[in-house]
Amino acid sequence: MEQRRGTDTAERSRSWGDERLSLLSAVGAALTDREVMRHALDQAVSELGGIAGLVHWSCGPAGSRQLRLVLASGLPLPVLRAWEEIRQDVAPLAPARAVRDGRFVWIPAAATEALAGPREDGRPSSGILPAATTVASVPLIGPDGPVGALSVLTGPWEPTGEQTAFLQAVGHWAERRLARSAAGPGEGDEPPWWQQRPGGPVLRQSLEAAKAGSWEWGVRTGEMRWDRAGLTLLGIPDSYERRIESWIDLIHPEDVPRVMAATEKSLRERSDYEAEYRVRRPDGTTGWVQSRAHLELDEHGEPVRMVGKVWDTTESRMARESVGQALRYMSDAFFAVNREWRITFLNVEAERLIGPAGQVLGRPLWEGPAGDVPELEERCRRAAAGGRPAGFDIRWPTDGRWYHIRLVSVPDGLTAYLTDVTDRRTRAARRAEAERAGAEQAARISELSNALADAVTTRDVVDVVAAHILPPFGASGLLMLSLEGGRLNVVGSVGYPLPFLRRIDGVPAFEGYRLLNEVLGARRPYFIPSAEEYERLFPDLAGNPAIAHKNAWAVLPLTASGNAIGTCSISFDEPRRFSADERTLLTALSGMVAQALARARLYDTEHARAQALQRGLLPRALPTPAAVTSTVRYLPASSGTDIGGDWYDVIPLSAERVALVIGDVMGHGLAEAATMGRLRTAVHTLANLELPPDEVLAHLNEVVSDLGDDSYATCLYAVYDPVSGVCSLARAGHPPPLVVRPDGGVECPDSVPDPPLGATEPPFTTVDLRLPDGSLLVLYTDGLVESATRDIDTGIAECAQVLTSERGRLLTSPPPRPHPDRPEQDGPEQDGPDRADHERLDRLCDLLVGAMLPAQQLTADDTALLIARLHGLAPGNIAGWPLPEGPVAAGLARAHVREQLTAWGLQELVATTELLAGELVANVVRHARGPTRLRLIRSRSLLCEVSDASPTTPRIRRAAETDEGGRGLQLVSALSQRWGTRYTAEGKCIWTEQPIPRTGTPS
């Protein structure tokens, strides 16, 4: 990269070097020597692609070996300090070597770092050039040899031959121009500059312009010499006496001791000399100068000469004094400390904080009030060590006010500025408090808005208002009234006694209760600060504050969609004045509450209608067959107003058998509810046909399929036979039942369900379960066991855990039953055990629902739960006989009936039952075929069954007066409570049912 950059520079040199020399040749003759050198320096820097340029001249008294910087371009002041004065005999720098050797020199500039050296505080000098900087220098030649150097600071690449030649050409051009300048008009009395000793008119122009001069003092001889610039600066005539005493006489008497002390210190320590002092010129003027010099020693290390420079500092001194005055009397406190943390300066305001200057100057800062400021000393020391400004707020102990202190590290210590920020902090605190209050208010409004958006019922709205409005205002009471039918009805309250609520509930909205009447009529709030003000405004309601136990009120109208829908009263136990902000906020909040209350009222209305429709579609009460004791729970979804499609049924069948049904129409809404009603009706019809479970589901599937492709339902249909103890069930997409056996064990039949109704084709699978007496059958819909956070398998497992828990086992255990050889009766003897078992099953339902569906948990689906206790019939209550074919079968059947009923103590039913059995057997003999069988079942009623192998169903027909037959079934229908026909695997069974008189029950 460096090679490329050097090549680019060479190309530019070949292209522009001659043009630059032409431009220099065109420079006018009227320019000063400094302007001539400025042109030369600028062209040299540009041509070499440098970063800065320097011009040095030999200066000082005769024989001096010192080069002084007289012109610079492109370097900051900290860097220039290393180049101001160069000793030709000791400095390894390019300008010195160029003057010493009289030729072009190119060397690195890194040597200036060693020349600049570290600062007095040990930190690196800020005047260090980049590491790769190099310097190209050419001497400025006079007749007697080199008297100066022109230098260009460039990058790490060596100048090309063309660039070196250009730089030398520029140096020659400068020499010629300065020679002509020295011989120009008005300067003819002086020889050209190359004939002068160093310090001639060329340097003099620069030094005079800078108000600086050089001097030399012979330490042993006492001779003191000044150059022309120095004489001009001090106002000394050419005929001055060249003695040290002449210089001392110029020093202001007050400064003489200090200046002489600095001189003696330099001589004693062989160190550089520096002092700033006032001089009294011969013309009577006074000014400030600063002098700096170094010693020249002999071979024994003794001082021989002191060579230095002097420059005018009057203007800078006056500026510093002006700054000091400004610091002294400025409004902010200011103080300075040295490296030992002793106070060296403090202004008037700082004296007020720290103490009078006469007492604290020179003392450690930490001995005063500053030592009592927490962490101040640590922070000050950290700022001084880091060298970077630091600022922070502190509380000053003497006046208790807050100040912002800014610490600035300086070479000889630390300065501190203290600005009183108490008022600003107070304003900021007030503003922050207002912003905090505003943010809290906005947050409360946002929370209230979100909570009201989630509120569904009017009760929810009341709870939200009580939770989000009462606490922030410190209120203790809430009363919300809804306008319905011209009256105000209490929809919710908090903190009000019952007598007051009874007094206020149902008051006329626009007459008879003036406070509420005016709030509703004018639709403006009332803010009542005390009970006295309440009674003054409404003397007719004077007793209300005492009854309500309240002493301040904010009565707000509730308006939604431009209509007044009620009022909201927020009350307080103690008198209270409402600020303007509180009134505005409460009024705004009342609008939000009104909108939420209007939505909640609509929801309550629609929900009530949906609940009424749901109740109308579900069974009003479950039947109580002898084979099962059942209880049920239905829970609508807690979110949304749409009704669901869950249903359940308990359907008594013949022979004491019972059908248990539970199902779920997928979806929510009126359409789903209507589908559920259709399916319930269909199930009842199919159950009355005594069809097996799989055929029932097959017919239901046709019903659902006819409703459309988007209609689906799940269903579980089970038939329990108490005689055999077998429960036959089929399910279409429905969760499996849970079986709780008498010993407390819980089983879930492991069978693969068929797809939902409407999504499959028959056949359906039937599962037969043999269940002992006292077992529980738990049927449910998926709303009980499945949710967004719980899959159905996990829900079923949790449900089983509830049933097997300690309380679950207590509630599932079967109650004591009557003697197995005694029939179940409807009456006081049987009501006790049945009622106790029903109550236990009710508690078991509550336990399951409470565990699976907590009250605080919102549910998106409705739930149906049906629990049935299964009661098997004892063998002693069942009697059956095969019958032969032919007419003799009827007589044999009557004999079996008479004998068995007598054994059971049912003599009252012998005649009727003999007639029924004879007619049923005669019907088989005449119209069907064998084998024929007779069975009697004693339960809450007496059942008589005659079965045969014929699938033909008998039907009642109207017989003519001349017909000899056709009246048998009419007689059966007249003598029995119920009768019917059901199909069996072998054929059919005709059955009759008669009530059992209580008096006929054996003791």
Beta strands, then each sheet from edge to edge (+ up, - down):
strand 1: 52-58
strand 2: 66-73
strand 3: 85-87
strand 4: 105-108
strand 5: 134-142
strand 6: 145-154
strand 7: 212-218
strand 8: 224-226
strand 9: 273-280
strand 10: 286-297
strand 11: 303-312
strand 12: 333-338
strand 13: 343-346
strand 14: 390-395
strand 15: 402-410
strand 16: 413-420
strand 17: 477-484
strand 18: 487-494
strand 19: 507-508
strand 20: 526-528
strand 21: 552-560
strand 22: 563-572
strand 23: 628-635
strand 24: 644-652
strand 25: 658-668
strand 26: 713-721
strand 27: 726-732
strand 28: 738-740
strand 29: 746-747
strand 30: 767-770
strand 31: 776-780
strand 32: 863-870
strand 33: 878-883
strand 34: 932-938
strand 35: 941-948
strand 36: 978-983
strand 37: 988-995
sheet 1: 3+ 2- 1+ 6- 5+ 4-
sheet 2: 8+ 7- 11+ 10- 9+
sheet 3: 13+ 12- 16+ 15- 14+
sheet 4: 19+ 18- 17+ 22- 21+ 20-
sheet 5: 23+ 32- 31+ 28- 29+
sheet 6: 24+ 25- 26+ 27- 30+
sheet 7: 33+ 34- 35+ 37- 36+
end
